[in-house]
Amino acid sequence: MLRLPPLRLLTVFETVQRAGGTKAAAGELNVSMSAISQSLRQLEEHVGTALIDRSTRPAGLTAAGEILLKAVIENRERLSEALNDIQALADPASASVTVACTVGFATYWLMPRLEAFYLDHPEIPVNVHTTQQEVPRLGQGTDIAMRYGDGRWDDGTVEQMFRELVEPVCAPSLAERIRADGGSLGSAFLIHVDTSDRRWISWQEYLARTGQKAAGSAKGLRFSNYVQATQAALSGHGVMLGWRSITGDHVQNGLLVPAGLPPLQPNNAYHAVLSHRSRNRETAAIVVDWLRAAAQPQL
């Protein structure tokens, strides 16, 4: 059996992929870029194969790297969930409410609204637990899960927050260039997010369902999550499929604008699921009610 690599090497590997590169990871971990590169090579030596495809710009993952990254993320999430469960057992009378959601939803929808929630309910601390799972688990220490799907779950009380809407968006400067080019995507990079969840619409599916030409679809930028993709769009690097839960506030604030293509409404929606096992069910219900009211303009 292969000996497990040191935890610090796995931490560096995961941080590089999540942060979007060695420079950002070096800043987050407060180490030099050369130390990041050395750790990645040590990890590759340990597993006996290349994990980083250095022939591409930006560097991507090899097939082995994809397998390892998935395992690291899944095990990190399980450990976080276990610690949350242990904390809940140790402090069952805690008045705090724990909300589980994806990184993208937390970053672009939930966190910007929590400040207003605290103004209304300063007595209720809300813990946000992010996960790569599109349908976050309702473990022992989780009171609410924010989920995208059809709402047919039986592990909690389901409240619909808002219907999703998908529309190509980009930075205003790029939108002007697209209009000058006759509205064609042929001259623009398309920003792709690689996900195994079939509920999330890809560029290929969007173009097919809206009857658009696939020009430019092969010339694109690929990212592993919507946070990285959104930052690329904000920087003017390409056109992304904007999901209301992720890019809606940016569009409202003018940081991103519609690229001039038709919107598409998926069959699924965002829901808040209040766990049947919540130890603070009444307090958690206050959070759900407030979030549903905050989501009303998006229904």
C-alpha positions in Angstrom: 0.0 0.0 0.0 1.3 3.4 -1.0 2.3 5.5 2.1 0.1 8.6 2.4 1.9 11.9 1.5 2.5 14.6 4.1 -0.6 16.6 4.8 1.2 19.9 4.0 1.8 18.7 0.4 -1.8 17.9 -0.1 -2.8 21.3 1.4 -0.5 23.1 -1.1 -1.9 21.0 -4.0 -5.5 21.8 -3.1 -4.8 25.4 -2.4 -3.2 25.9 -5.8 -6.2 24.5 -7.6 -8.8 26.4 -5.5 -6.9 29.7 -5.6 -6.3 29.5 -9.4 -2.5 29.3 -9.5 0.8 29.2 -7.6 1.0 33.0 -7.0 -2.4 33.2 -5.4 -1.7 30.0 -3.3 1.7 31.4 -2.2 -0.1 34.6 -0.9 -2.8 32.6 0.8 -0.3 30.2 2.5 2.2 33.0 3.2 5.1 31.2 1.5 7.2 31.9 -1.6 6.2 30.7 -5.1 9.4 28.6 -5.2 8.2 26.8 -2.0 4.9 26.1 -3.7 6.6 24.7 -6.8 8.9 22.5 -4.7 6.0 21.1 -2.7 4.1 20.2 -5.9 7.2 18.4 -7.2 7.7 16.6 -3.9 4.0 15.4 -4.0 4.5 14.2 -7.6 7.7 12.3 -6.5 5.7 10.7 -3.7 2.8 9.4 -5.8 5.2 8.5 -8.7 3.5 10.4 -11.5 2.9 13.9 -12.9 -0.1 15.7 -11.3 0.4 19.0 -13.1 0.2 19.4 -16.9 2.9 22.1 -17.4 2.5 22.0 -21.2 -0.6 24.2 -21.0 -1.0 27.8 -20.1 -2.4 28.1 -17.5 -1.1 24.8 -16.2 -3.9 22.2 -15.7 -4.2 18.9 -14.0 -3.3 15.5 -15.5 -5.8 12.6 -15.2 -3.9 11.5 -12.0 -4.1 15.1 -10.7 -7.9 15.2 -11.2 -8.2 11.9 -9.2 -6.1 13.1 -6.3 -7.8 16.6 -6.2 -11.2 15.0 -6.0 -10.1 12.7 -3.1 -8.5 15.6 -1.2 -11.6 17.8 -1.5 -14.0 15.0 -0.5 -11.9 14.0 2.5 -11.4 17.6 3.6 -15.2 18.1 3.5 -15.8 14.9 5.5 -13.3 16.1 8.1 -15.0 19.5 8.3 -18.4 17.9 8.7 -17.1 15.6 11.4 -15.7 18.5 13.4 -19.0 20.4 13.0 -20.8 17.3 14.3 -18.4 17.0 17.2 -18.9 20.7 18.1 -22.7 20.3 18.0 -22.5 17.3 20.4 -20.2 19.2 22.7 -22.4 22.3 22.7 -26.0 21.3 22.1 -27.3 24.4 23.7 -25.5 26.7 21.2 -27.7 29.4 19.7 -25.7 29.5 16.5 -27.1 28.3 13.2 -24.9 26.4 10.6 -25.6 26.8 6.9 -24.0 24.5 4.4 -23.7 25.6 0.8 -21.3 25.6 -2.2 -18.4 28.0 -2.3 -19.9 30.0 -5.2 -23.3 30.4 -3.5 -21.6 31.4 -0.2 -19.3 33.9 -1.9 -21.8 35.6 -4.3 -25.2 35.2 -2.7 -25.2 34.3 1.0 -22.3 36.3 2.5 -23.3 39.6 0.9 -26.7 39.3 2.6 -25.6 38.2 6.0 -24.6 41.7 7.0 -28.2 42.8 6.6 -29.3 39.7 8.5 -27.1 40.6 11.5 -28.7 44.1 11.5 -32.1 42.5 12.0 -31.0 39.6 14.2 -27.7 40.5 16.0 -28.4 37.8 18.6 -28.2 34.9 16.0 -24.7 33.9 14.9 -24.6 32.1 11.5 -21.8 29.7 10.7 -21.3 29.1 6.9 -19.8 25.7 5.9 -18.8 25.6 2.3 -18.6 22.4 0.3 -17.9 21.2 -3.2 -21.1 19.1 -3.2 -23.9 20.7 -5.1 -26.3 19.0 -2.7 -24.7 19.7 0.7 -25.3 17.1 3.4 -27.4 17.8 6.5 -25.0 16.3 9.1 -25.4 16.4 12.9 -23.9 19.9 13.1 -25.7 21.4 10.1 -29.0 23.2 10.5 -29.7 24.4 7.0 -28.5 23.3 3.5 -28.8 25.6 0.6 -29.4 23.3 -2.4 -29.9 23.5 -6.1 -32.3 20.9 -7.5 -35.9 19.9 -7.8 -36.7 20.2 -4.1 -37.5 16.5 -3.6 -35.5 15.8 -0.4 -36.8 14.1 2.7 -34.1 14.9 5.2 -35.6 18.4 6.1 -38.3 20.9 5.5 -37.8 22.3 2.0 -38.4 26.0 1.2 -37.9 27.3 -2.3 -35.7 30.4 -2.4 -35.7 31.4 -6.1 -35.7 30.0 -9.6 -32.4 30.0 -11.4 -31.8 32.0 -14.6 -28.8 31.4 -16.9 -27.6 34.2 -19.2 -24.2 34.8 -20.8 -22.5 37.8 -19.1 -19.2 39.5 -19.4 -17.4 42.7 -18.4 -18.8 45.9 -20.0 -15.6 46.5 -22.0 -15.9 43.0 -23.6 -19.6 43.5 -24.3 -18.7 46.6 -26.3 -16.2 44.7 -28.4 -18.7 41.9 -29.0 -21.3 44.5 -30.2 -18.7 46.0 -32.5 -18.1 42.6 -34.0 -21.8 42.2 -34.9 -22.8 40.4 -31.7 -20.8 37.3 -32.5 -19.1 35.2 -29.9 -16.5 34.1 -32.5 -14.0 36.7 -31.3 -14.5 36.1 -27.5 -13.3 33.4 -25.2 -16.0 31.3 -23.6 -15.4 30.6 -19.9 -16.2 27.0 -19.0 -16.7 25.4 -15.6 -15.8 21.8 -15.4 -18.4 20.0 -13.2 -19.7 16.4 -13.2 -23.1 17.6 -12.0 -25.5 17.3 -15.0 -28.0 19.8 -13.5 -25.5 22.6 -14.2 -25.9 23.8 -17.9 -22.8 23.8 -20.0 -22.0 26.1 -23.0 -22.8 23.2 -25.4 -26.2 22.6 -23.8 -27.0 26.4 -23.6 -26.1 27.0 -27.3 -28.2 23.9 -28.4 -31.2 24.9 -26.3 -31.3 28.5 -27.4 -30.6 27.8 -31.0 -27.3 29.7 -31.1 -24.3 28.9 -33.3 -21.4 27.2 -31.5 -18.8 29.7 -32.9 -16.1 30.2 -30.4 -17.1 27.4 -28.2 -13.8 25.5 -28.8 -11.8 28.6 -28.0 -12.3 28.9 -24.3 -10.9 29.1 -20.7 -11.6 26.3 -18.3 -11.9 26.5 -14.5 -12.8 24.0 -11.8 -15.3 26.2 -10.0 -17.6 29.2 -10.4 -15.6 31.5 -8.2 -12.5 31.3 -10.5 -14.7 31.6 -13.6 -16.5 34.7 -12.2 -13.2 36.4 -11.4 -12.1 35.7 -15.0 -15.3 37.3 -16.3 -15.0 40.3 -14.1 -11.4 40.8 -15.4 -12.7 40.8 -19.0 -11.1 37.6 -20.0 -14.2 36.1 -21.6 -18.0 35.4 -21.5 -19.4 33.1 -18.9 -22.8 31.5 -18.4 -24.0 33.7 -15.6 -26.2 32.0 -13.0 -28.5 34.3 -11.0 -27.2 32.9 -7.7 -23.6 33.7 -8.6 -23.5 36.7 -11.0 -26.9 38.3 -10.3 -25.6 40.9 -7.9 -22.6 41.7 -10.2 -25.1 42.3 -13.1 -27.3 44.5 -10.8 -24.2 46.5 -9.8 -23.0 46.9 -13.4 -19.8 45.0 -12.9 -21.0 42.4 -15.4 -23.5 42.9 -18.3 -25.6 40.6 -20.5 -23.6 39.6 -23.6 -26.7 40.0 -25.8 -27.8 36.4 -25.9 -31.1 35.0 -24.8 -31.6 33.9 -21.1 -32.4 30.3 -20.3 -34.4 29.2 -17.2 -33.5 25.7 -15.9 -36.2 23.4 -14.4 -34.4 23.4 -11.0 -34.3 26.1 -8.3 -32.5 27.0 -5.2 -33.9 25.8 -1.9 -33.3 26.1 1.8 -33.6 22.7 3.6 -34.1 22.9 7.4 -32.8 19.7 8.9 -35.2 17.5 10.8 -32.3 16.9 13.2 -31.5 20.5 13.9 -31.0 21.2 17.6 -31.9 24.8 17.1 -34.9 24.4 14.8 -36.8 27.5 15.9 -33.8 29.7 15.5 -32.9 28.1 12.2 -36.4 28.7 11.0 -35.9 32.5 11.6 -32.8 32.3 9.3 -34.8 30.5 6.6 -37.7 32.9 6.8 -35.3 35.9 6.5 -33.4 34.4 3.6 -36.6 33.6 1.7 -37.7 37.2 2.2 -34.3 38.4 0.9 -34.7 36.2 -2.1 -38.2 37.5 -3.0 -36.9 40.0 -5.7 -35.3 37.1 -7.5 -38.4 34.8 -7.6 
